[in-house]
Amino acid sequence: MKEFFLYFFGEGTQPEFALFTPAHFAPVLLMLGAIALISRFRDRIRTSRHEETLRFVLAFALIISDMSYYWRLVGSPWLHPGPVENLPIGVCGWAVIFCSFMLAGKKQGLFDIAYFWLLSGSVFALLTPTPLTYTGPTRFRYYQFWLEHTLGYVAIFYMIFVHGMRPTVKSAVRSWVLLVVMAVIAYSVNRMIPGANYLYMARPEAAPSVLDILPPNFGLRTAIIAAVITLMYALAYLPWYMKDKKAARA
């Protein structure tokens, strides 16, 4: 039994996960399927007497998916938990927390932040989930990662379809400013702790990712990332802009 737990909660020494394989596509397709079902049955969900319970169950699942990452580290000394990699400084983790409280309290302000953080930053984790390189479908980390990185999108589109939430230009600005604050914190921690690479601002990832195409120069790299994120913000808001323009012409 001990050997099983050591294996299941641990990491491999050789790559176990590959991009664009069934192990990569399956969680994304499940997420898209869940969002499609929410869209299809939005009216029935909205009027259901179990709607609040459904929101709280999803909120609980989000919190557990995020916290279990740290519980795994605390309970697994062989993983060498420490401040170099495991401080709570990351867009994905905080977006999940915001989504959980957004669901529980139907908070528009938290929706505003999480919507842009997920669609403009965390989406890259779905495209190139590099933290999974040494943890395939037979490991706990695989399921924890995908639950954390897909349930946030389910939560966001749940609030859009069921409760009619939507972003605004002002909410995009607030979200972007908070992201800059997070980047400043990450940069400071990277400078203080040798080897730290929060938000991947110190160096490229060890495993292949979309960040590999960026130049190594910190200033140029940061400028390109900021420009890409800003563009992603614009693309995330574009459907709402087009919707408003169409409504104004009607």
C-alpha positions in Angstrom: 0.0 0.0 0.0 2.8 2.4 0.8 4.4 1.8 -2.6 1.0 2.6 -4.2 0.7 5.9 -2.4 4.3 6.8 -3.1 3.7 6.2 -6.8 0.2 7.7 -7.1 1.0 10.9 -5.3 4.6 11.2 -6.6 6.2 12.1 -9.9 8.1 10.0 -12.4 11.7 10.4 -13.4 10.8 10.1 -17.1 8.2 12.0 -19.2 4.8 10.3 -18.8 2.6 12.9 -20.4 2.7 14.1 -24.0 1.0 17.0 -25.7 -1.9 16.5 -28.1 -2.5 12.9 -27.1 -5.8 11.3 -25.8 -4.6 12.1 -22.2 -4.4 15.8 -23.3 -7.6 16.0 -25.4 -9.9 14.0 -23.1 -10.1 16.6 -20.2 -10.6 19.5 -22.6 -13.3 17.7 -24.5 -15.1 16.9 -21.2 -14.9 20.5 -20.2 -16.4 21.6 -23.5 -19.1 19.0 -23.2 -20.0 20.3 -19.7 -20.2 23.9 -20.9 -22.3 22.8 -23.9 -24.8 21.1 -21.5 -25.0 24.2 -19.3 -25.8 26.3 -22.3 -28.3 23.8 -23.6 -30.2 23.5 -20.3 -29.6 27.0 -18.9 -33.2 27.8 -18.4 -34.0 24.5 -16.6 -30.9 25.0 -14.4 -31.9 28.6 -13.6 -35.4 27.7 -12.4 -34.4 24.5 -10.6 -34.8 24.4 -6.9 -31.4 22.7 -6.8 -29.6 25.5 -8.6 -28.0 26.9 -5.5 -26.9 23.5 -4.4 -25.3 22.9 -7.8 -23.4 26.2 -7.5 -22.1 25.3 -4.0 -21.0 21.8 -5.1 -19.1 23.3 -8.0 -17.5 25.9 -5.7 -16.5 23.2 -3.3 -15.0 21.1 -6.1 -13.0 24.1 -7.2 -11.5 24.8 -3.7 -10.7 21.2 -3.2 -9.0 20.9 -6.5 -6.8 23.8 -5.7 -6.1 23.0 -2.1 -5.3 19.3 -2.7 -2.2 20.4 -4.6 -0.8 21.8 -1.4 -2.1 19.0 0.7 -0.3 16.6 -1.5 2.9 18.5 -1.0 2.5 18.6 2.8 1.7 14.9 3.0 4.5 13.9 0.5 7.9 14.9 1.8 9.5 13.0 -1.1 8.3 15.8 -3.3 10.4 18.4 -1.4 7.8 21.1 -0.9 9.3 24.6 -0.5 9.1 28.2 -1.5 11.0 27.8 -4.8 7.9 26.4 -6.6 5.0 26.1 -4.2 4.0 29.5 -3.0 0.5 30.6 -3.9 1.6 33.0 -6.6 -0.1 32.0 -9.9 -2.9 33.1 -12.1 -4.5 29.7 -12.4 -4.7 29.1 -8.7 -6.1 32.4 -7.8 -8.6 32.4 -10.7 -9.9 29.1 -9.3 -10.3 30.6 -5.8 -12.1 33.7 -7.3 -14.4 31.4 -9.2 -15.3 29.4 -6.1 -16.3 32.5 -4.2 -18.0 33.9 -7.3 -20.2 30.9 -7.5 -21.0 30.8 -3.8 -21.9 34.5 -3.6 -22.8 35.3 -7.2 -20.1 38.0 -7.1 -19.8 40.1 -10.3 -16.5 41.6 -9.2 -14.9 38.2 -8.9 -16.4 37.1 -12.3 -14.8 40.2 -13.9 -11.3 39.2 -12.7 -11.6 35.4 -13.3 -13.1 35.8 -16.8 -10.1 37.6 -18.2 -7.5 35.7 -16.2 -8.8 32.4 -17.5 -9.5 33.3 -21.1 -6.3 35.4 -21.4 -3.7 33.6 -19.4 -4.8 30.2 -18.1 -5.9 29.1 -21.5 -2.2 28.5 -22.3 -2.1 25.9 -19.5 -4.8 24.0 -21.5 -2.7 24.2 -24.7 0.6 23.3 -23.2 0.1 21.7 -19.7 3.8 21.5 -19.0 3.5 20.8 -15.2 2.2 17.3 -16.2 5.4 16.2 -18.0 6.3 13.7 -15.3 2.8 12.9 -14.1 0.5 10.9 -16.5 -3.0 9.5 -16.1 -1.9 7.1 -13.4 -0.9 9.9 -11.0 -2.9 12.1 -8.7 -1.4 15.3 -10.1 -2.8 14.6 -13.5 -6.4 14.7 -12.2 -5.8 17.5 -9.8 -4.3 19.6 -12.6 -7.1 19.1 -15.0 -9.9 19.6 -12.5 -8.3 22.8 -11.4 -7.8 24.1 -14.9 -11.1 23.1 -16.4 -13.6 23.6 -13.6 -12.8 27.4 -13.6 -14.0 27.6 -17.2 -17.2 25.6 -16.3 -17.8 28.1 -13.5 -17.3 31.1 -15.7 -19.7 29.9 -18.4 -22.2 28.7 -15.8 -22.4 32.3 -14.5 -22.7 33.6 -18.1 -25.4 31.2 -19.3 -27.4 30.7 -16.1 -27.0 34.1 -14.3 -26.4 36.4 -17.2 -23.1 37.8 -16.0 -20.8 39.5 -18.6 -17.6 41.5 -18.5 -17.2 45.3 -19.3 -14.4 47.5 -20.4 -14.0 48.7 -16.8 -13.8 45.2 -15.5 -11.1 44.4 -18.1 -9.0 47.3 -16.9 -9.4 46.2 -13.2 -8.5 42.7 -14.0 -5.5 43.8 -16.1 -4.2 46.0 -13.2 -4.6 43.2 -10.7 -2.6 40.9 -13.1 0.2 43.5 -13.2 0.2 43.5 -9.4 0.5 39.7 -9.4 3.4 40.0 -11.9 5.2 42.5 -9.7 4.8 40.1 -6.7 6.1 37.2 -8.8 9.1 39.2 -10.1 10.0 40.3 -6.6 9.8 36.7 -5.2 11.8 35.4 -8.2 14.5 37.9 -7.3 14.5 37.0 -3.6 14.4 33.2 -3.9 17.1 31.6 -6.0 15.6 29.2 -8.5 12.1 30.6 -8.3 10.3 31.1 -11.5 6.8 32.2 -10.7 4.6 33.2 -13.7 7.6 32.0 -15.7 9.1 35.5 -15.6 12.6 34.4 -14.6 13.3 31.9 -17.4 11.5 29.6 -19.9 9.8 26.5 -18.7 11.8 23.3 -18.4 9.3 21.4 -20.6 8.2 22.5 -24.1 5.6 25.3 -24.1 4.4 28.3 -26.1 6.8 30.4 -24.1 9.8 28.7 -25.9 9.4 31.0 -28.9 10.1 34.1 -26.7 13.5 35.7 -26.6 15.6 35.1 -23.4 16.2 38.8 -22.7 14.0 39.7 -19.7 12.9 43.1 -20.8 11.9 42.1 -24.3 10.4 38.9 -23.1 8.2 40.7 -20.5 7.2 43.3 -23.1 6.0 40.6 -25.5 4.1 38.7 -22.8 2.4 42.0 -21.8 1.5 42.7 -25.4 0.1 39.2 -26.0 -1.9 39.2 -22.7 -3.3 42.6 -23.7 -4.3 41.2 -27.1 -5.9 38.2 -25.4 -7.9 40.5 -23.2 -9.2 42.3 -26.3 -10.1 39.0 -27.9 -11.9 37.9 -24.7 -14.0 41.0 -24.8 -14.6 41.1 -28.5 -17.7 38.9 -28.5 -19.4 41.2 -26.0 -18.3 44.3 -28.0 -19.9 42.8 -31.1 -23.0 41.8 -29.2 -23.4 45.4 -27.9 -22.8 46.9 -31.4 -25.5 44.5 -32.8 -27.9 45.5 -30.1 -27.3 49.2 -30.7 -28.1 48.8 -34.4 -31.3 46.9 -33.7 
